[in-house]
Amino acid sequence: MSSLNPTLVTDGVWRLSANAGQDILFEGLWPLPHGVSMNSFLVKGRDCALIDGVCGWDGVPQTLLAQLERMGVRLQDIRYVVLNHLEPDHTGWLEPFARLHPDFTLCASARGLGMADAFYGLAQERRAVGTGDHLDLGGGKVLEFHEIPNVHWPETIATWEPGTGTLFSCDAFGSFGAIGEAAYDDQLSEPELALFEEESLRYFSNILGAFSSSVERALRALKALRPRIVAPAHGPVWRRDPGRIQSWYERYCAYGRGPAEPEITVIWGSMYGMTERAVRSVLEGIAAEGVRAHVFRVPQSHVSPILAAAWRSTGIAIGAPVYEYRLFPPVAAVLDELARKKVVRKKVLAFGSFGWLAGGGGKELAEIVERYRLGWELLPPVEFPGAPREETQARLREAGRGLAREVRAASADSGSTRAQPRQVSPS
């Protein structure tokens, strides 16, 4: 865990952040090749309010206390602690913080206060807040609260400071990726912003994807505030162009409805190389149609980037041998995770090798699609015994072309034009 110097966001609003590095699995699941930031904010009127918290992954408040000290703020100056979201990456510091400074009022949604009791058993004065409620800090600083349930827990709220037009959105508009001392969009280069775009999509698909419809409702409500600054709990603070991160999130929500970009995510596994040969033929067909492919071999690839690629793709190609009358287990595990995250309404091609019985993999795929109500359009599968011979390879190439044509047509109908055709070789 590395601490950053506190910085002034705008008049009376300070950012306090810390970065977690590559050695952490976010939520115990998701790799962080570029780290992740955890952002807290201090609003100073006559009274001070601390919005969310930044802490070590072990829950201790040393990082937060050190940053307050640099600002010349004493613990006793903090009268209110606002918890937009009770997940421990934002609240793990609360219990030791309360032992050091018990005299504050805890503000959260009614459901959030119940979670605070369950997690930490705090005895502080508390105030339940919801949409339409205000907290006057004096000195022209007023906090307004907006309920945004299931972004991504049901108790979540966003906090709005109308005087500066600052939206403290917590997980909404968040991103993976650590931040340096340049923590604002107006301090980042276009290549750095492009990385945060990639990491925000991975964050959205990994963390918020299952709640995409709730996120979309929240975005409409928050956009109506016309924020001049968007201050999420993870990633950069957006003050030059807050519309940029909002437009990214609107696009990610649209992907969730489908169709998405004219791209195909190819997910494949192979035991002895038979299905691997088939992957090459399918990719040749996709390339012949000029459609971009994201290619992942499992279990070698983690599901996190696969989710991000599948979320933005209109098509999915699944290459898997039959294994004990079912799908190759690493492929089945990835498909189950895509289903749990509600990767829906995709054009899907399945193909692969079998030893003595065809149809087992396709049967399990159909079960997954039905069980999770994914709305996937399953194209005719290509199954073959043993190794793919010349005639089978021709069928696979044509199947790849057919999927690419379906994807291109569906994306054109939806008006999605962002992607540039590019072929990615098997990995």
Secondary structure in CASP SS format (residue, H / E / C, confidence):
PFRMAT SS
TARGET T0000
AUTHOR 0000-0000-0000
METHOD secondary structure of the structure
MODEL  1
M C 1.00
S E 1.00
S E 1.00
L C 1.00
N C 1.00
P C 1.00
T E 1.00
L E 1.00
V E 1.00
T E 1.00
D C 1.00
G C 1.00
V E 1.00
W E 1.00
R E 1.00
L E 1.00
S E 1.00
A E 1.00
N E 1.00
A E 1.00
G C 1.00
Q C 1.00
D C 1.00
I C 1.00
L C 1.00
F E 1.00
E C 1.00
G C 1.00
L C 1.00
W E 1.00
P C 1.00
L C 1.00
P C 1.00
H C 1.00
G C 1.00
V E 1.00
S E 1.00
M E 1.00
N E 1.00
S E 1.00
F E 1.00
L E 1.00
V E 1.00
K E 1.00
G C 1.00
R C 1.00
D C 1.00
C E 1.00
A E 1.00
L E 1.00
I E 1.00
D C 1.00
G C 1.00
V C 1.00
C C 1.00
G C 1.00
W C 1.00
D C 1.00
G C 1.00
V C 1.00
P C 1.00
Q H 1.00
T H 1.00
L H 1.00
L H 1.00
A H 1.00
Q H 1.00
L H 1.00
E H 1.00
R H 1.00
M C 1.00
G C 1.00
V C 1.00
R C 1.00
L H 1.00
Q H 1.00
D H 1.00
I E 1.00
R E 1.00
Y E 1.00
V E 1.00
V E 1.00
L C 1.00
N C 1.00
H C 1.00
L C 1.00
E C 1.00
P H 1.00
D H 1.00
H H 1.00
T H 1.00
G C 1.00
W C 1.00
L H 1.00
E H 1.00
P H 1.00
F H 1.00
A H 1.00
R H 1.00
L H 1.00
H C 1.00
P C 1.00
D C 1.00
F C 1.00
T E 1.00
L E 1.00
C E 1.00
A E 1.00
S C 1.00
A H 1.00
R H 1.00
G H 1.00
L H 1.00
G H 1.00
M H 1.00
A H 1.00
D H 1.00
A H 1.00
F H 1.00
Y H 1.00
G C 1.00
L C 1.00
A C 1.00
Q C 1.00
E E 1.00
R E 1.00
R E 1.00
A E 1.00
V C 1.00
G C 1.00
T C 1.00
G C 1.00
D C 1.00
H E 1.00
L E 1.00
D E 1.00
L E 1.00
G E 1.00
G C 1.00
G C 1.00
K E 1.00
V E 1.00
L E 1.00
E E 1.00
F E 1.00
H E 1.00
E E 1.00
I C 1.00
P C 1.00
N C 1.00
V C 1.00
H C 1.00
W C 1.00
P C 1.00
E C 1.00
T C 1.00
I E 1.00
A E 1.00
T E 1.00
W E 1.00
E E 1.00
P C 1.00
G C 1.00
T C 1.00
G C 1.00
T E 1.00
L E 1.00
F E 1.00
S E 1.00
C E 1.00
D C 1.00
A C 1.00
F C 1.00
G C 1.00
S C 1.00
F C 1.00
G E 1.00
A C 1.00
I C 1.00
G C 1.00
E C 1.00
A C 1.00
A C 1.00
Y E 1.00
D H 1.00
D H 1.00
Q H 1.00
L C 1.00
S C 1.00
E H 1.00
P H 1.00
E H 1.00
L H 1.00
A H 1.00
L H 1.00
F H 1.00
E H 1.00
E H 1.00
E H 1.00
S H 1.00
L H 1.00
R H 1.00
Y H 1.00
F H 1.00
S H 1.00
N H 1.00
I H 1.00
L H 1.00
G H 1.00
A H 1.00
F H 1.00
S H 1.00
S H 1.00
S H 1.00
V H 1.00
E H 1.00
R H 1.00
A H 1.00
L H 1.00
R H 1.00
A H 1.00
L H 1.00
K H 1.00
A C 1.00
L C 1.00
R C 1.00
P C 1.00
R C 1.00
I E 1.00
V E 1.00
A E 1.00
P E 1.00
A C 1.00
H C 1.00
G C 1.00
P C 1.00
V E 1.00
W E 1.00
R C 1.00
R C 1.00
D C 1.00
P H 1.00
G H 1.00
R H 1.00
I H 1.00
Q H 1.00
S H 1.00
W H 1.00
Y H 1.00
E H 1.00
R H 1.00
Y H 1.00
C H 1.00
A H 1.00
Y H 1.00
G H 1.00
R H 1.00
G C 1.00
P C 1.00
A C 1.00
E E 1.00
P E 1.00
E E 1.00
I E 1.00
T E 1.00
V E 1.00
I E 1.00
W E 1.00
G C 1.00
S C 1.00
M C 1.00
Y C 1.00
G C 1.00
M H 1.00
T H 1.00
E H 1.00
R H 1.00
A H 1.00
V H 1.00
R H 1.00
S H 1.00
V H 1.00
L H 1.00
E H 1.00
G H 1.00
I H 1.00
A H 1.00
A H 1.00
E C 1.00
G C 1.00
V C 1.00
R E 1.00
A E 1.00
H E 1.00
V E 1.00
F E 1.00
R E 1.00
V C 1.00
P C 1.00
Q C 1.00
S C 1.00
H C 1.00
V H 1.00
S H 1.00
P H 1.00
I H 1.00
L H 1.00
A H 1.00
A H 1.00
A H 1.00
W H 1.00
R H 1.00
S E 1.00
T E 1.00
G E 1.00
I E 1.00
A E 1.00
I E 1.00
G E 1.00
A C 1.00
P C 1.00
V E 1.00
Y E 1.00
E C 1.00
Y C 1.00
R E 1.00
L E 1.00
F C 1.00
P H 1.00
P H 1.00
V H 1.00
A H 1.00
A H 1.00
V H 1.00
L H 1.00
D H 1.00
E H 1.00
L H 1.00
A H 1.00
R H 1.00
K C 1.00
K C 1.00
V C 1.00
V C 1.00
R C 1.00
K C 1.00
K E 1.00
V E 1.00
L E 1.00
A E 1.00
F E 1.00
G E 1.00
S E 1.00
F E 1.00
G C 1.00
W C 1.00
L C 1.00
A C 1.00
G C 1.00
G H 1.00
G H 1.00
G H 1.00
K H 1.00
E H 1.00
L H 1.00
A H 1.00
E H 1.00
I H 1.00
V H 1.00
E H 1.00
R H 1.00
Y C 1.00
R C 1.00
L C 1.00
G C 1.00
W C 1.00
E E 1.00
L E 1.00
L C 1.00
P C 1.00
P C 1.00
V E 1.00
E E 1.00
F E 1.00
P E 1.00
G C 1.00
A C 1.00
P C 1.00
R C 1.00
E H 1.00
E H 1.00
T H 1.00
Q H 1.00
A H 1.00
R H 1.00
L H 1.00
R H 1.00
E H 1.00
A H 1.00
G H 1.00
R H 1.00
G H 1.00
L H 1.00
A H 1.00
R H 1.00
E H 1.00
V H 1.00
R H 1.00
A H 1.00
A H 1.00
S H 1.00
A H 1.00
D H 1.00
S H 1.00
G C 1.00
S C 1.00
T C 1.00
R C 1.00
A C 1.00
Q C 1.00
P C 1.00
R C 1.00
Q C 1.00
V C 1.00
S C 1.00
P C 1.00
S C 1.00
END
